[in-house]
Amino acid sequence: MNNNIYSNPLISIFTPVYNSEKYIEECIRSVLNQSYTNWNYTLIDNCSSDNSKKIINKYVMNDSRIKLYSNKKYLSQIANWNQGLKKIDRNSKYCKIVHADDWLYSDCIKKMVEIGEKYPNAGIISSYRLEENKVSLDGLAPDEEIVSGKKIAKLYLLNLLYVFGSPSSLLLRTEIIKKNDPFYDDNNIHADTDVCLKILKDWDLGFVHQVLTFTRRHNESNSSIIKKYDTRMIERVKTMKKYGKDFLSEYDYNKRMTRLTNSYHRFLAKKIFELKNISYWRYHYSEMKAADISINWYKVCLYFIFQLFRPIDTYPYIIKGSKDMHATQLRRR
């Protein structure tokens, strides 16, 4: 690609920080090592109790492009993202988020900016990423540098393609961020995916067929909530209801919504065997109620009864506390 197709636009890089001393230096160095140099870098510390700020300040003192802000009180993870986005340079053309425990390959910003400048309607630019030890966000044809936003969203909703990743995986146009304040929905634990679908109503997606980012599996509070309450199952149904009619035909929407709700009710029935506590069930009830989606408890009970009459070795989930007993039964066969 000809590097002369773009005119060296300013890039605002942003990193949210919370007790990130283990990885923050690697993150910052990956920014400093970018082959593209017209950037400034904003970090916002969310009341860290470790040495994160001390490490960051070492770089702030040596590079005027780097600025550190500190929250006066602790914010939720997504609220902290929004707080940081308010601090980015409003004169920038693009914004690159990189989480404190992730890092960028040296040509990341350069390659993404080239795509953004080549395709003015690319509101989001993504690429392959290295997720721990595997490459992900693949699936597009090698010659697809720009794809209709409606096509990408449709494929995502039909569970056929996923190219969003985490915020670290994407380059965003600053004008989109400025028009949406707050940018991320603080009431949605999967706000990063939600905002991508929102953007794709009006913008297309650009893609670099090269591994440009490294992502760790995050251990922040949102990740633990996702695991504790199985929020991804809820979000599939909620996302389909919120965006399905924007991107799918009526037939595809109804078919997919029926499949997702049936899967969700079967999922809840299996969770009964795990003896989840009352907070788990309250979370699911309140989240679905907020989305104006009813849980059909009669259907959940039917699926539960069906599970009772299945052979124990076909259970997808083993009754809590009986794992060792089940293993013993298998050994005796």
C-alpha positions as protocol buffer text, in pm:
chain_id: "A"
residue {
  index: 1
  type: MET
  ca { x: 0 y: 0 z: 0 }
}
residue {
  index: 2
  type: ASN
  ca { x: 127 y: 345 z: -87 }
}
residue {
  index: 3
  type: ASN
  ca { x: 210 y: 538 z: 231 }
}
residue {
  index: 4
  type: ASN
  ca { x: 133 y: 866 z: 53 }
}
residue {
  index: 5
  type: ILE
  ca { x: -240 y: 799 z: 58 }
}
residue {
  index: 6
  type: TYR
  ca { x: -271 y: 951 z: 403 }
}
residue {
  index: 7
  type: SER
  ca { x: -151 y: 1282 z: 544 }
}
residue {
  index: 8
  type: ASN
  ca { x: -7 y: 1190 z: 881 }
}
residue {
  index: 9
  type: PRO
  ca { x: -322 y: 1241 z: 1095 }
}
residue {
  index: 10
  type: LEU
  ca { x: -291 y: 1276 z: 1472 }
}
residue {
  index: 11
  type: ILE
  ca { x: -370 y: 959 z: 1670 }
}
residue {
  index: 12
  type: SER
  ca { x: -482 y: 967 z: 2032 }
}
residue {
  index: 13
  type: ILE
  ca { x: -385 y: 653 z: 2221 }
}
residue {
  index: 14
  type: PHE
  ca { x: -558 y: 572 z: 2549 }
}
residue {
  index: 15
  type: THR
  ca { x: -486 y: 316 z: 2823 }
}
residue {
  index: 16
  type: PRO
  ca { x: -709 y: 264 z: 3130 }
}
residue {
  index: 17
  type: VAL
  ca { x: -501 y: 154 z: 3428 }
}
residue {
  index: 18
  type: TYR
  ca { x: -588 y: -31 z: 3747 }
}
residue {
  index: 19
  type: ASN
  ca { x: -324 y: -222 z: 3946 }
}
residue {
  index: 20
  type: SER
  ca { x: -137 y: -296 z: 3626 }
}
residue {
  index: 21
  type: GLU
  ca { x: 224 y: -292 z: 3745 }
}
residue {
  index: 22
  type: LYS
  ca { x: 292 y: -639 z: 3605 }
}
residue {
  index: 23
  type: TYR
  ca { x: 227 y: -546 z: 3242 }
}
residue {
  index: 24
  type: ILE
  ca { x: 200 y: -168 z: 3206 }
}
residue {
  index: 25
  type: GLU
  ca { x: 564 y: -116 z: 3111 }
}
residue {
  index: 26
  type: GLU
  ca { x: 536 y: -365 z: 2825 }
}
residue {
  index: 27
  type: CYS
  ca { x: 221 y: -185 z: 2709 }
}
residue {
  index: 28
  type: ILE
  ca { x: 385 y: 160 z: 2715 }
}
residue {
  index: 29
  type: ARG
  ca { x: 696 y: 37 z: 2537 }
}
residue {
  index: 30
  type: SER
  ca { x: 483 y: -108 z: 2258 }
}
residue {
  index: 31
  type: VAL
  ca { x: 335 y: 239 z: 2205 }
}
residue {
  index: 32
  type: LEU
  ca { x: 678 y: 403 z: 2208 }
}
residue {
  index: 33
  type: ASN
  ca { x: 798 y: 147 z: 1952 }
}
residue {
  index: 34
  type: GLN
  ca { x: 530 y: 233 z: 1697 }
}
residue {
  index: 35
  type: SER
  ca { x: 661 y: 298 z: 1346 }
}
residue {
  index: 36
  type: TYR
  ca { x: 391 y: 566 z: 1318 }
}
residue {
  index: 37
  type: THR
  ca { x: 499 y: 862 z: 1532 }
}
residue {
  index: 38
  type: ASN
  ca { x: 229 y: 1130 z: 1515 }
}
residue {
  index: 39
  type: TRP
  ca { x: 46 y: 1036 z: 1833 }
}
residue {
  index: 40
  type: ASN
  ca { x: -16 y: 1141 z: 2189 }
}
residue {
  index: 41
  type: TYR
  ca { x: -80 y: 903 z: 2474 }
}
residue {
  index: 42
  type: THR
  ca { x: -327 y: 936 z: 2760 }
}
residue {
  index: 43
  type: LEU
  ca { x: -331 y: 701 z: 3058 }
}
residue {
  index: 44
  type: ILE
  ca { x: -591 y: 724 z: 3333 }
}
residue {
  index: 45
  type: ASP
  ca { x: -528 y: 554 z: 3666 }
}
residue {
  index: 46
  type: ASN
  ca { x: -831 y: 422 z: 3850 }
}
residue {
  index: 47
  type: CYS
  ca { x: -701 y: 447 z: 4209 }
}
residue {
  index: 48
  type: SER
  ca { x: -435 y: 178 z: 4177 }
}
residue {
  index: 49
  type: SER
  ca { x: -282 y: 54 z: 4501 }
}
residue {
  index: 50
  type: ASP
  ca { x: 32 y: -91 z: 4342 }
}
residue {
  index: 51
  type: ASN
  ca { x: 328 y: 73 z: 4162 }
}
residue {
  index: 52
  type: SER
  ca { x: 144 y: 143 z: 3835 }
}
residue {
  index: 53
  type: LYS
  ca { x: 160 y: 523 z: 3870 }
}
residue {
  index: 54
  type: LYS
  ca { x: 525 y: 519 z: 3964 }
}
residue {
  index: 55
  type: ILE
  ca { x: 610 y: 317 z: 3653 }
}
residue {
  index: 56
  type: ILE
  ca { x: 400 y: 541 z: 3427 }
}
residue {
  index: 57
  type: ASN
  ca { x: 545 y: 863 z: 3568 }
}
residue {
  index: 58
  type: LYS
  ca { x: 891 y: 748 z: 3466 }
}
residue {
  index: 59
  type: TYR
  ca { x: 775 y: 765 z: 3104 }
}
residue {
  index: 60
  type: VAL
  ca { x: 572 y: 1085 z: 3148 }
}
residue {
  index: 61
  type: MET
  ca { x: 887 y: 1265 z: 3260 }
}
residue {
  index: 62
  type: ASN
  ca { x: 1078 y: 1158 z: 2950 }
}
residue {
  index: 63
  type: ASP
  ca { x: 819 y: 1206 z: 2674 }
}
residue {
  index: 64
  type: SER
  ca { x: 591 y: 1510 z: 2645 }
}
residue {
  index: 65
  type: ARG
  ca { x: 343 y: 1313 z: 2434 }
}
residue {
  index: 66
  type: ILE
  ca { x: 250 y: 1100 z: 2736 }
}
residue {
  index: 67
  type: LYS
  ca { x: 5 y: 1224 z: 3000 }
}
residue {
  index: 68
  type: LEU
  ca { x: -123 y: 1056 z: 3315 }
}
residue {
  index: 69
  type: TYR
  ca { x: -452 y: 1141 z: 3484 }
}
residue {
  index: 70
  type: SER
  ca { x: -572 y: 997 z: 3815 }
}
residue {
  index: 71
  type: ASN
  ca { x: -930 y: 946 z: 3924 }
}
residue {
  index: 72
  type: LYS
  ca { x: -1021 y: 1093 z: 4261 }
}
residue {
  index: 73
  type: LYS
  ca { x: -1243 y: 794 z: 4335 }
}
residue {
  index: 74
  type: TYR
  ca { x: -1264 y: 442 z: 4201 }
}
residue {
  index: 75
  type: LEU
  ca { x: -1488 y: 395 z: 3897 }
}
residue {
  index: 76
  type: SER
  ca { x: -1631 y: 83 z: 3742 }
}
residue {
  index: 77
  type: GLN
  ca { x: -1425 y: -54 z: 3455 }
}
residue {
  index: 78
  type: ILE
  ca { x: -1650 y: 83 z: 3181 }
}
residue {
  index: 79
  type: ALA
  ca { x: -1699 y: 417 z: 3358 }
}
residue {
  index: 80
  type: ASN
  ca { x: -1321 y: 445 z: 3368 }
}
residue {
  index: 81
  type: TRP
  ca { x: -1305 y: 383 z: 2993 }
}
residue {
  index: 82
  type: ASN
  ca { x: -1553 y: 665 z: 2938 }
}
residue {
  index: 83
  type: GLN
  ca { x: -1362 y: 894 z: 3171 }
}
residue {
  index: 84
  type: GLY
  ca { x: -1044 y: 832 z: 2977 }
}
residue {
  index: 85
  type: LEU
  ca { x: -1206 y: 893 z: 2639 }
}
residue {
  index: 86
  type: LYS
  ca { x: -1305 y: 1239 z: 2762 }
}
residue {
  index: 87
  type: LYS
  ca { x: -933 y: 1314 z: 2806 }
}
residue {
  index: 88
  type: ILE
  ca { x: -816 y: 1218 z: 2456 }
}
residue {
  index: 89
  type: ASP
  ca { x: -706 y: 1491 z: 2215 }
}
residue {
  index: 90
  type: ARG
  ca { x: -1017 y: 1627 z: 2043 }
}
residue {
  index: 91
  type: ASN
  ca { x: -800 y: 1733 z: 1748 }
}
residue {
  index: 92
  type: SER
  ca { x: -701 y: 1374 z: 1676 }
}
residue {
  index: 93
  type: LYS
  ca { x: -851 y: 1193 z: 1379 }
}
residue {
  index: 94
  type: TYR
  ca { x: -834 y: 845 z: 1527 }
}
residue {
  index: 95
  type: CYS
  ca { x: -830 y: 690 z: 1873 }
}
residue {
  index: 96
  type: LYS
  ca { x: -643 y: 371 z: 1962 }
}
residue {
  index: 97
  type: ILE
  ca { x: -731 y: 207 z: 2291 }
}
residue {
  index: 98
  type: VAL
  ca { x: -485 y: -42 z: 2436 }
}
residue {
  index: 99
  type: HIS
  ca { x: -552 y: -209 z: 2769 }
}
residue {
  index: 100
  type: ALA
  ca { x: -274 y: -201 z: 3025 }
}
residue {
  index: 101
  type: ASP
  ca { x: -212 y: -576 z: 3004 }
}
residue {
  index: 102
  type: ASP
  ca { x: -217 y: -584 z: 2621 }
}
residue {
  index: 103
  type: TRP
  ca { x: 34 y: -452 z: 2369 }
}
residue {
  index: 104
  type: LEU
  ca { x: 68 y: -345 z: 2007 }
}
residue {
  index: 105
  type: TYR
  ca { x: 293 y: -471 z: 1731 }
}
residue {
  index: 106
  type: SER
  ca { x: 519 y: -198 z: 1596 }
}
residue {
  index: 107
  type: ASP
  ca { x: 323 y: -143 z: 1272 }
}
residue {
  index: 108
  type: CYS
  ca { x: -20 y: -154 z: 1437 }
}
residue {
  index: 109
  type: ILE
  ca { x: -115 y: 213 z: 1417 }
}
residue {
  index: 110
  type: LYS
  ca { x: 52 y: 266 z: 1079 }
}
residue {
  index: 111
  type: LYS
  ca { x: -135 y: -22 z: 913 }
}
residue {
  index: 112
  type: MET
  ca { x: -469 y: 66 z: 1069 }
}
residue {
  index: 113
  type: VAL
  ca { x: -440 y: 434 z: 977 }
}
residue {
  index: 114
  type: GLU
  ca { x: -360 y: 340 z: 617 }
}
residue {
  index: 115
  type: ILE
  ca { x: -690 y: 152 z: 596 }
}
residue {
  index: 116
  type: GLY
  ca { x: -878 y: 436 z: 766 }
}
residue {
  index: 117
  type: GLU
  ca { x: -739 y: 692 z: 524 }
}
residue {
  index: 118
  type: LYS
  ca { x: -800 y: 474 z: 221 }
}
residue {
  index: 119
  type: TYR
  ca { x: -1165 y: 413 z: 316 }
}
residue {
  index: 120
  type: PRO
  ca { x: -1326 y: 727 z: 467 }
}
residue {
  index: 121
  type: ASN
  ca { x: -1640 y: 539 z: 569 }
}
residue {
  index: 122
  type: ALA
  ca { x: -1447 y: 290 z: 782 }
}
residue {
  index: 123
  type: GLY
  ca { x: -1557 y: 389 z: 1133 }
}
residue {
  index: 124
  type: ILE
  ca { x: -1390 y: 87 z: 1291 }
}
residue {
  index: 125
  type: ILE
  ca { x: -1062 y: -69 z: 1180 }
}
residue {
  index: 126
  type: SER
  ca { x: -977 y: -417 z: 1307 }
}
residue {
  index: 127
  type: SER
  ca { x: -712 y: -681 z: 1235 }
}
residue {
  index: 128
  type: TYR
  ca { x: -602 y: -1027 z: 1337 }
}
residue {
  index: 129
  type: ARG
  ca { x: -490 y: -1045 z: 1699 }
}
residue {
  index: 130
  type: LEU
  ca { x: -277 y: -1279 z: 1903 }
}
residue {
  index: 131
  type: GLU
  ca { x: -498 y: -1385 z: 2193 }
}
residue {
  index: 132
  type: GLU
  ca { x: -258 y: -1539 z: 2443 }
}
residue {
  index: 133
  type: ASN
  ca { x: -119 y: -1814 z: 2217 }
}
residue {
  index: 134
  type: LYS
  ca { x: -369 y: -1828 z: 1931 }
}
residue {
  index: 135
  type: VAL
  ca { x: -457 y: -1601 z: 1640 }
}
residue {
  index: 136
  type: SER
  ca { x: -820 y: -1485 z: 1635 }
}
residue {
  index: 137
  type: LEU
  ca { x: -1058 y: -1245 z: 1461 }
}
residue {
  index: 138
  type: ASP
  ca { x: -1011 y: -1428 z: 1132 }
}
residue {
  index: 139
  type: GLY
  ca { x: -1284 y: -1524 z: 887 }
}
residue {
  index: 140
  type: LEU
  ca { x: -1284 y: -1245 z: 627 }
}
residue {
  index: 141
  type: ALA
  ca { x: -1158 y: -1316 z: 275 }
}
residue {
  index: 142
  type: PRO
  ca { x: -794 y: -1208 z: 225 }
}
residue {
  index: 143
  type: ASP
  ca { x: -894 y: -934 z: -22 }
}
residue {
  index: 144
  type: GLU
  ca { x: -1161 y: -779 z: 204 }
}
residue {
  index: 145
  type: GLU
  ca { x: -1012 y: -455 z: 340 }
}
residue {
  index: 146
  type: ILE
  ca { x: -1350 y: -282 z: 374 }
}
residue {
  index: 147
  type: VAL
  ca { x: -1681 y: -450 z: 452 }
}
residue {
  index: 148
  type: SER
  ca { x: -2028 y: -305 z: 484 }
}
residue {
  index: 149
  type: GLY
  ca { x: -2117 y: -239 z: 845 }
}
residue {
  index: 150
  type: LYS
  ca { x: -2456 y: -400 z: 794 }
}
residue {
  index: 151
  type: LYS
  ca { x: -2294 y: -716 z: 655 }
}
residue {
  index: 152
  type: ILE
  ca { x: -2047 y: -744 z: 945 }
}
residue {
  index: 153
  type: ALA
  ca { x: -2325 y: -692 z: 1201 }
}
residue {
  index: 154
  type: LYS
  ca { x: -2551 y: -945 z: 1028 }
}
residue {
  index: 155
  type: LEU
  ca { x: -2278 y: -1211 z: 1025 }
}
residue {
  index: 156
  type: TYR
  ca { x: -2206 y: -1142 z: 1392 }
}
residue {
  index: 157
  type: LEU
  ca { x: -2572 y: -1172 z: 1493 }
}
residue {
  index: 158
  type: LEU
  ca { x: -2601 y: -1500 z: 1301 }
}
residue {
  index: 159
  type: ASN
  ca { x: -2292 y: -1626 z: 1486 }
}
residue {
  index: 160
  type: LEU
  ca { x: -2098 y: -1661 z: 1159 }
}
residue {
  index: 161
  type: LEU
  ca { x: -1819 y: -1406 z: 1211 }
}
residue {
  index: 162
  type: TYR
  ca { x: -1651 y: -1220 z: 1497 }
}
residue {
  index: 163
  type: VAL
  ca { x: -1395 y: -949 z: 1420 }
}
residue {
  index: 164
  type: PHE
  ca { x: -1446 y: -699 z: 1705 }
}
residue {
  index: 165
  type: GLY
  ca { x: -1224 y: -845 z: 1976 }
}
residue {
  index: 166
  type: SER
  ca { x: -1167 y: -614 z: 2272 }
}
residue {
  index: 167
  type: PRO
  ca { x: -1110 y: -236 z: 2258 }
}
residue {
  index: 168
  type: SER
  ca { x: -738 y: -313 z: 2223 }
}
residue {
  index: 169
  type: SER
  ca { x: -811 y: -474 z: 1886 }
}
residue {
  index: 170
  type: LEU
  ca { x: -964 y: -168 z: 1721 }
}
residue {
  index: 171
  type: LEU
  ca { x: -889 y: 177 z: 1583 }
}
residue {
  index: 172
  type: LEU
  ca { x: -1183 y: 420 z: 1603 }
}
residue {
  index: 173
  type: ARG
  ca { x: -1253 y: 754 z: 1440 }
}
residue {
  index: 174
  type: THR
  ca { x: -1244 y: 1025 z: 1704 }
}
residue {
  index: 175
  type: GLU
  ca { x: -1545 y: 1201 z: 1551 }
}
residue {
  index: 176
  type: ILE
  ca { x: -1758 y: 898 z: 1642 }
}
residue {
  index: 177
  type: ILE
  ca { x: -1638 y: 910 z: 2002 }
}
residue {
  index: 178
  type: LYS
  ca { x: -1707 y: 1284 z: 2025 }
}
residue {
  index: 179
  type: LYS
  ca { x: -2064 y: 1236 z: 1902 }
}
residue {
  index: 180
  type: ASN
  ca { x: -2141 y: 972 z: 2165 }
}
residue {
  index: 181
  type: ASP
  ca { x: -2095 y: 1076 z: 2527 }
}
residue {
  index: 182
  type: PRO
  ca { x: -2075 y: 851 z: 2715 }
}
residue {
  index: 183
  type: PHE
  ca { x: -1923 y: 633 z: 2446 }
}
residue {
  index: 184
  type: TYR
  ca { x: -1969 y: 300 z: 2626 }
}
residue {
  index: 185
  type: ASP
  ca { x: -2292 y: 200 z: 2801 }
}
residue {
  index: 186
  type: ASP
  ca { x: -2196 y: 170 z: 3168 }
}
residue {
  index: 187
  type: ASN
  ca { x: -2503 y: -49 z: 3229 }
}
residue {
  index: 188
  type: ASN
  ca { x: -2387 y: -309 z: 2977 }
}
residue {
  index: 189
  type: ILE
  ca { x: -2106 y: -538 z: 3089 }
}
residue {
  index: 190
  type: HIS
  ca { x: -2044 y: -619 z: 2721 }
}
residue {
  index: 191
  type: ALA
  ca { x: -2040 y: -255 z: 2620 }
}
residue {
  index: 192
  type: ASP
  ca { x: -1745 y: -298 z: 2382 }
}
residue {
  index: 193
  type: THR
  ca { x: -1942 y: -527 z: 2149 }
}
residue {
  index: 194
  type: ASP
  ca { x: -2259 y: -321 z: 2192 }
}
residue {
  index: 195
  type: VAL
  ca { x: -2089 y: 0 z: 2075 }
}
residue {
  index: 196
  type: CYS
  ca { x: -1947 y: -174 z: 1767 }
}
residue {
  index: 197
  type: LEU
  ca { x: -2295 y: -275 z: 1655 }
}
residue {
  index: 198
  type: LYS
  ca { x: -2419 y: 76 z: 1723 }
}
residue {
  index: 199
  type: ILE
  ca { x: -2141 y: 225 z: 1506 }
}
residue {
  index: 200
  type: LEU
  ca { x: -2200 y: -23 z: 1224 }
}
residue {
  index: 201
  type: LYS
  ca { x: -2549 y: 113 z: 1166 }
}
residue {
  index: 202
  type: ASP
  ca { x: -2384 y: 411 z: 995 }
}
residue {
  index: 203
  type: TRP
  ca { x: -2023 y: 309 z: 927 }
}
residue {
  index: 204
  type: ASP
  ca { x: -1832 y: 30 z: 760 }
}
residue {
  index: 205
  type: LEU
  ca { x: -1552 y: -184 z: 900 }
}
residue {
  index: 206
  type: GLY
  ca { x: -1196 y: -176 z: 772 }
}
residue {
  index: 207
  type: PHE
  ca { x: -967 y: -472 z: 824 }
}
residue {
  index: 208
  type: VAL
  ca { x: -592 y: -533 z: 817 }
}
residue {
  index: 209
  type: HIS
  ca { x: -500 y: -893 z: 733 }
}
residue {
  index: 210
  type: GLN
  ca { x: -207 y: -897 z: 970 }
}
residue {
  index: 211
  type: VAL
  ca { x: -161 y: -969 z: 1342 }
}
residue {
  index: 212
  type: LEU
  ca { x: -132 y: -622 z: 1495 }
}
residue {
  index: 213
  type: THR
  ca { x: -232 y: -660 z: 1861 }
}
residue {
  index: 214
  type: PHE
  ca { x: -174 y: -893 z: 2156 }
}
residue {
  index: 215
  type: THR
  ca { x: -455 y: -955 z: 2404 }
}
residue {
  index: 216
  type: ARG
  ca { x: -441 y: -1120 z: 2744 }
}
residue {
  index: 217
  type: ARG
  ca { x: -744 y: -1272 z: 2903 }
}
residue {
  index: 218
  type: HIS
  ca { x: -841 y: -995 z: 3141 }
}
residue {
  index: 219
  type: ASN
  ca { x: -877 y: -1050 z: 3513 }
}
residue {
  index: 220
  type: GLU
  ca { x: -1054 y: -725 z: 3602 }
}
residue {
  index: 221
  type: SER
  ca { x: -1384 y: -712 z: 3787 }
}
residue {
  index: 222
  type: ASN
  ca { x: -1594 y: -726 z: 3470 }
}
residue {
  index: 223
  type: SER
  ca { x: -1432 y: -1054 z: 3368 }
}
residue {
  index: 224
  type: SER
  ca { x: -1506 y: -1213 z: 3705 }
}
residue {
  index: 225
  type: ILE
  ca { x: -1869 y: -1100 z: 3684 }
}
residue {
  index: 226
  type: ILE
  ca { x: -1896 y: -1245 z: 3333 }
}
residue {
  index: 227
  type: LYS
  ca { x: -1778 y: -1581 z: 3464 }
}
residue {
  index: 228
  type: LYS
  ca { x: -1975 y: -1573 z: 3790 }
}
residue {
  index: 229
  type: TYR
  ca { x: -2310 y: -1492 z: 3630 }
}
residue {
  index: 230
  type: ASP
  ca { x: -2263 y: -1639 z: 3281 }
}
residue {
  index: 231
  type: THR
  ca { x: -2348 y: -1301 z: 3132 }
}
residue {
  index: 232
  type: ARG
  ca { x: -2260 y: -1399 z: 2775 }
}
residue {
  index: 233
  type: MET
  ca { x: -2572 y: -1614 z: 2754 }
}
residue {
  index: 234
  type: ILE
  ca { x: -2788 y: -1320 z: 2862 }
}
residue {
  index: 235
  type: GLU
  ca { x: -2613 y: -1084 z: 2626 }
}
residue {
  index: 236
  type: ARG
  ca { x: -2673 y: -1298 z: 2318 }
}
residue {
  index: 237
  type: VAL
  ca { x: -3046 y: -1272 z: 2368 }
}
residue {
  index: 238
  type: LYS
  ca { x: -3041 y: -903 z: 2466 }
}
residue {
  index: 239
  type: THR
  ca { x: -2817 y: -808 z: 2172 }
}
residue {
  index: 240
  type: MET
  ca { x: -3040 y: -990 z: 1926 }
}
residue {
  index: 241
  type: LYS
  ca { x: -3347 y: -808 z: 2056 }
}
residue {
  index: 242
  type: LYS
  ca { x: -3171 y: -471 z: 2051 }
}
residue {
  index: 243
  type: TYR
  ca { x: -3005 y: -493 z: 1709 }
}
residue {
  index: 244
  type: GLY
  ca { x: -3157 y: -788 z: 1526 }
}
residue {
  index: 245
  type: LYS
  ca { x: -3424 y: -591 z: 1342 }
}
residue {
  index: 246
  type: ASP
  ca { x: -3165 y: -332 z: 1231 }
}
residue {
  index: 247
  type: PHE
  ca { x: -2953 y: -587 z: 1046 }
}
residue {
  index: 248
  type: LEU
  ca { x: -3160 y: -901 z: 979 }
}
residue {
  index: 249
  type: SER
  ca { x: -3465 y: -982 z: 769 }
}
residue {
  index: 250
  type: GLU
  ca { x: -3782 y: -1048 z: 964 }
}
residue {
  index: 251
  type: TYR
  ca { x: -3749 y: -1421 z: 889 }
}
residue {
  index: 252
  type: ASP
  ca { x: -3386 y: -1441 z: 1004 }
}
residue {
  index: 253
  type: TYR
  ca { x: -3459 y: -1234 z: 1313 }
}
residue {
  index: 254
  type: ASN
  ca { x: -3752 y: -1448 z: 1426 }
}
residue {
  index: 255
  type: LYS
  ca { x: -3566 y: -1773 z: 1355 }
}
residue {
  index: 256
  type: ARG
  ca { x: -3252 y: -1661 z: 1537 }
}
residue {
  index: 257
  type: MET
  ca { x: -3440 y: -1510 z: 1831 }
}
residue {
  index: 258
  type: THR
  ca { x: -3638 y: -1832 z: 1880 }
}
residue {
  index: 259
  type: ARG
  ca { x: -3321 y: -2040 z: 1871 }
}
residue {
  index: 260
  type: LEU
  ca { x: -3141 y: -1814 z: 2118 }
}
residue {
  index: 261
  type: THR
  ca { x: -3426 y: -1800 z: 2368 }
}
residue {
  index: 262
  type: ASN
  ca { x: -3469 y: -2178 z: 2356 }
}
residue {
  index: 263
  type: SER
  ca { x: -3095 y: -2223 z: 2410 }
}
residue {
  index: 264
  type: TYR
  ca { x: -3106 y: -1977 z: 2698 }
}
residue {
  index: 265
  type: HIS
  ca { x: -3389 y: -2163 z: 2872 }
}
residue {
  index: 266
  type: ARG
  ca { x: -3207 y: -2497 z: 2831 }
}
residue {
  index: 267
  type: PHE
  ca { x: -2897 y: -2330 z: 2973 }
}
residue {
  index: 268
  type: LEU
  ca { x: -3088 y: -2213 z: 3282 }
}
residue {
  index: 269
  type: ALA
  ca { x: -3230 y: -2562 z: 3331 }
}
residue {
  index: 270
  type: LYS
  ca { x: -2879 y: -2710 z: 3334 }
}
residue {
  index: 271
  type: LYS
  ca { x: -2768 y: -2447 z: 3584 }
}
residue {
  index: 272
  type: ILE
  ca { x: -3020 y: -2579 z: 3835 }
}
residue {
  index: 273
  type: PHE
  ca { x: -2797 y: -2885 z: 3872 }
}
residue {
  index: 274
  type: GLU
  ca { x: -2509 y: -2659 z: 3979 }
}
residue {
  index: 275
  type: LEU
  ca { x: -2713 y: -2529 z: 4272 }
}
residue {
  index: 276
  type: LYS
  ca { x: -2647 y: -2164 z: 4187 }
}
residue {
  index: 277
  type: ASN
  ca { x: -2719 y: -1926 z: 4471 }
}
residue {
  index: 278
  type: ILE
  ca { x: -3005 y: -1676 z: 4478 }
}
residue {
  index: 279
  type: SER
  ca { x: -2789 y: -1387 z: 4355 }
}
residue {
  index: 280
  type: TYR
  ca { x: -2725 y: -1577 z: 4030 }
}
residue {
  index: 281
  type: TRP
  ca { x: -3095 y: -1615 z: 3958 }
}
residue {
  index: 282
  type: ARG
  ca { x: -3174 y: -1259 z: 4063 }
}
residue {
  index: 283
  type: TYR
  ca { x: -2906 y: -1133 z: 3825 }
}
residue {
  index: 284
  type: HIS
  ca { x: -3055 y: -1320 z: 3530 }
}
residue {
  index: 285
  type: TYR
  ca { x: -3407 y: -1214 z: 3619 }
}
residue {
  index: 286
  type: SER
  ca { x: -3321 y: -845 z: 3659 }
}
residue {
  index: 287
  type: GLU
  ca { x: -3107 y: -830 z: 3343 }
}
residue {
  index: 288
  type: MET
  ca { x: -3374 y: -988 z: 3127 }
}
residue {
  index: 289
  type: LYS
  ca { x: -3648 y: -777 z: 3283 }
}
residue {
  index: 290
  type: ALA
  ca { x: -3448 y: -460 z: 3211 }
}
residue {
  index: 291
  type: ALA
  ca { x: -3431 y: -568 z: 2846 }
}
residue {
  index: 292
  type: ASP
  ca { x: -3808 y: -634 z: 2848 }
}
residue {
  index: 293
  type: ILE
  ca { x: -3753 y: -1006 z: 2789 }
}
residue {
  index: 294
  type: SER
  ca { x: -3949 y: -1260 z: 2992 }
}
residue {
  index: 295
  type: ILE
  ca { x: -3795 y: -1579 z: 3126 }
}
residue {
  index: 296
  type: ASN
  ca { x: -4041 y: -1863 z: 3072 }
}
residue {
  index: 297
  type: TRP
  ca { x: -3996 y: -2055 z: 3396 }
}
residue {
  index: 298
  type: TYR
  ca { x: -4243 y: -2320 z: 3281 }
}
residue {
  index: 299
  type: LYS
  ca { x: -4013 y: -2393 z: 2987 }
}
residue {
  index: 300
  type: VAL
  ca { x: -3710 y: -2396 z: 3217 }
}
residue {
  index: 301
  type: CYS
  ca { x: -3882 y: -2655 z: 3437 }
}
residue {
  index: 302
  type: LEU
  ca { x: -3967 y: -2871 z: 3135 }
}
residue {
  index: 303
  type: TYR
  ca { x: -3604 y: -2868 z: 3022 }
}
residue {
  index: 304
  type: PHE
  ca { x: -3498 y: -2949 z: 3378 }
}
residue {
  index: 305
  type: ILE
  ca { x: -3732 y: -3249 z: 3392 }
}
residue {
  index: 306
  type: PHE
  ca { x: -3601 y: -3365 z: 3056 }
}
residue {
  index: 307
  type: GLN
  ca { x: -3247 y: -3353 z: 3194 }
}
residue {
  index: 308
  type: LEU
  ca { x: -3350 y: -3567 z: 3492 }
}
residue {
  index: 309
  type: PHE
  ca { x: -3440 y: -3853 z: 3262 }
}
residue {
  index: 310
  type: ARG
  ca { x: -3120 y: -3842 z: 3062 }
}
residue {
  index: 311
  type: PRO
  ca { x: -2836 y: -4086 z: 3147 }
}
residue {
  index: 312
  type: ILE
  ca { x: -2602 y: -3917 z: 3392 }
}
residue {
  index: 313
  type: ASP
  ca { x: -2300 y: -3951 z: 3161 }
}
residue {
  index: 314
  type: THR
  ca { x: -2475 y: -3736 z: 2898 }
}
residue {
  index: 315
  type: TYR
  ca { x: -2523 y: -3438 z: 3131 }
}
residue {
  index: 316
  type: PRO
  ca { x: -2337 y: -3134 z: 2998 }
}
residue {
  index: 317
  type: TYR
  ca { x: -2312 y: -3019 z: 3359 }
}
residue {
  index: 318
  type: ILE
  ca { x: -2251 y: -3257 z: 3649 }
}
residue {
  index: 319
  type: ILE
  ca { x: -2454 y: -3210 z: 3964 }
}
residue {
  index: 320
  type: LYS
  ca { x: -2248 y: -3008 z: 4206 }
}
residue {
  index: 321
  type: GLY
  ca { x: -2072 y: -3227 z: 4456 }
}
residue {
  index: 322
  type: SER
  ca { x: -2117 y: -3550 z: 4257 }
}
residue {
  index: 323
  type: LYS
  ca { x: -1817 y: -3524 z: 4025 }
}
residue {
  index: 324
  type: ASP
  ca { x: -1606 y: -3776 z: 4216 }
}
residue {
  index: 325
  type: MET
  ca { x: -1900 y: -4014 z: 4248 }
}
residue {
  index: 326
  type: HIS
  ca { x: -1962 y: -3994 z: 3874 }
}
residue {
  index: 327
  type: ALA
  ca { x: -1597 y: -4065 z: 3800 }
}
residue {
  index: 328
  type: THR
  ca { x: -1613 y: -4371 z: 4025 }
}
residue {
  index: 329
  type: GLN
  ca { x: -1920 y: -4499 z: 3842 }
}
residue {
  index: 330
  type: LEU
  ca { x: -1744 y: -4465 z: 3507 }
}
residue {
  index: 331
  type: ARG
  ca { x: -1439 y: -4658 z: 3634 }
}
residue {
  index: 332
  type: ARG
  ca { x: -1662 y: -4946 z: 3744 }
}
residue {
  index: 333
  type: ARG
  ca { x: -1813 y: -4995 z: 3397 }
}
